[in-house]
Amino acid sequence: MIYLFLVLSILTFLLFGFDKNAARMNQWRIPEKVLLGLSILGGAAGGLLGMQVFRHKTRKNYFWIILIAAACVHLFLVVTL
């Protein structure tokens, strides 16, 4: 299970960076539901890291709430399983 979280976190991190770059270049963007969905499915750590590294979606409180809650659930699952 930890490998699934790792792969999804790396993917989510990269997509946050890609979306930030696309926003700067005024190009096609990754929908927020994709970023949030991948974060909920297992990429919350990568999403949180991507928010900080790329300074992307940091003003959206619902991103913080959802990603922190998902990260807590993922941490619980890793510790208990």
VOPAGU-2260 file (C-alpha; in pm, 1 decimal, decimal comma):
REM VOPAGU-2260
SITE   aa  ch    i         X         Y         Z
SITE  MET   A    0       0,0       0,0       0,0
SITE  ILE   A    1     286,6     236,9      72,0
SITE  TYR   A    2     406,0     201,3    -286,7
SITE  LEU   A    3      63,3     303,5    -414,1
SITE  PHE   A    4      74,0     617,2    -197,5
SITE  LEU   A    5     427,7     689,0    -315,9
SITE  VAL   A    6     342,1     656,6    -686,2
SITE  LEU   A    7      23,8     862,7    -652,4
SITE  SER   A    8     208,6    1127,4    -451,3
SITE  ILE   A    9     478,9    1161,2    -715,3
SITE  LEU   A   10     217,0    1183,7    -990,0
SITE  THR   A   11      14,3    1440,7    -796,6
SITE  PHE   A   12     324,4    1647,9    -721,5
SITE  LEU   A   13     419,0    1652,2   -1090,2
SITE  LEU   A   14      66,5    1746,6   -1194,7
SITE  PHE   A   15      62,0    2038,9    -949,8
SITE  GLY   A   16     384,7    2161,5   -1111,4
SITE  PHE   A   17     250,1    2107,4   -1462,0
SITE  ASP   A   18     -71,8    2293,3   -1378,1
SITE  LYS   A   19     117,2    2585,7   -1225,2
SITE  ASN   A   20     330,4    2613,3   -1537,5
SITE  ALA   A   21      21,8    2594,5   -1758,3
SITE  ALA   A   22    -139,8    2871,3   -1552,8
SITE  ARG   A   23     162,9    3095,6   -1606,4
SITE  MET   A   24     164,4    3025,6   -1980,5
SITE  ASN   A   25    -214,8    3065,9   -2013,6
SITE  GLN   A   26    -246,1    2712,2   -2153,4
SITE  TRP   A   27    -481,3    2420,1   -2094,9
SITE  ARG   A   28    -515,4    2348,3   -1722,4
SITE  ILE   A   29    -566,3    2032,2   -1524,2
SITE  PRO   A   30    -914,8    2039,4   -1368,5
SITE  GLU   A   31    -923,3    2090,3    -992,4
SITE  LYS   A   32   -1130,2    1773,8    -952,5
SITE  VAL   A   33    -839,9    1574,5   -1101,0
SITE  LEU   A   34    -587,5    1728,2    -861,0
SITE  LEU   A   35    -820,8    1673,7    -565,2
SITE  GLY   A   36    -921,8    1326,2    -680,5
SITE  LEU   A   37    -563,6    1203,5    -708,9
SITE  SER   A   38    -488,5    1357,9    -370,6
SITE  ILE   A   39    -781,5    1177,9    -208,9
SITE  LEU   A   40    -697,1     846,0    -375,7
SITE  GLY   A   41    -346,3     843,2    -230,3
SITE  GLY   A   42    -146,7    1143,3    -344,2
SITE  ALA   A   43    -215,2    1384,5     -59,1
SITE  ALA   A   44     149,5    1403,5      47,3
SITE  GLY   A   45     254,6    1492,8    -306,5
SITE  GLY   A   46     -29,2    1740,3    -335,3
SITE  LEU   A   47      67,8    1917,3     -14,6
SITE  LEU   A   48     430,9    1924,8    -119,6
SITE  GLY   A   49     333,9    2050,2    -465,8
SITE  MET   A   50     124,7    2328,2    -316,1
SITE  GLN   A   51     425,3    2449,0    -119,3
SITE  VAL   A   52     700,1    2398,9    -377,3
SITE  PHE   A   53     507,8    2547,1    -670,4
SITE  ARG   A   54     303,0    2795,2    -462,6
SITE  HIS   A   55      -5,8    2662,5    -639,2
SITE  LYS   A   56    -362,8    2654,9    -505,0
SITE  THR   A   57    -240,0    2784,3    -168,7
SITE  ARG   A   58    -514,2    3048,9    -144,9
SITE  LYS   A   59    -791,5    2793,5    -185,6
SITE  ASN   A   60    -890,2    2688,0     164,2
SITE  TYR   A   61   -1079,6    2381,3      43,4
SITE  PHE   A   62    -757,3    2245,4    -107,9
SITE  TRP   A   63    -585,2    2275,6     230,5
SITE  ILE   A   64    -875,4    2113,4     414,0
SITE  ILE   A   65    -918,7    1824,2     171,9
SITE  LEU   A   66    -546,8    1751,3     132,0
SITE  ILE   A   67    -471,0    1764,1     505,0
SITE  ALA   A   68    -770,0    1540,3     583,2
SITE  ALA   A   69    -666,9    1295,2     310,2
SITE  ALA   A   70    -306,9    1293,2     434,1
SITE  CYS   A   71    -428,1    1208,8     785,5
SITE  VAL   A   72    -635,8     919,7     651,5
SITE  HIS   A   73    -343,0     794,3     441,9
SITE  LEU   A   74    -107,4     813,5     739,5
SITE  PHE   A   75    -358,9     621,8     951,3
SITE  LEU   A   76    -387,3     352,5     682,8
SITE  VAL   A   77      -9,7     315,7     649,3
SITE  VAL   A   78      37,8     287,3    1025,0
SITE  THR   A   79    -246,7      44,8    1088,9
SITE  LEU   A   80    -217,1    -183,0     785,4
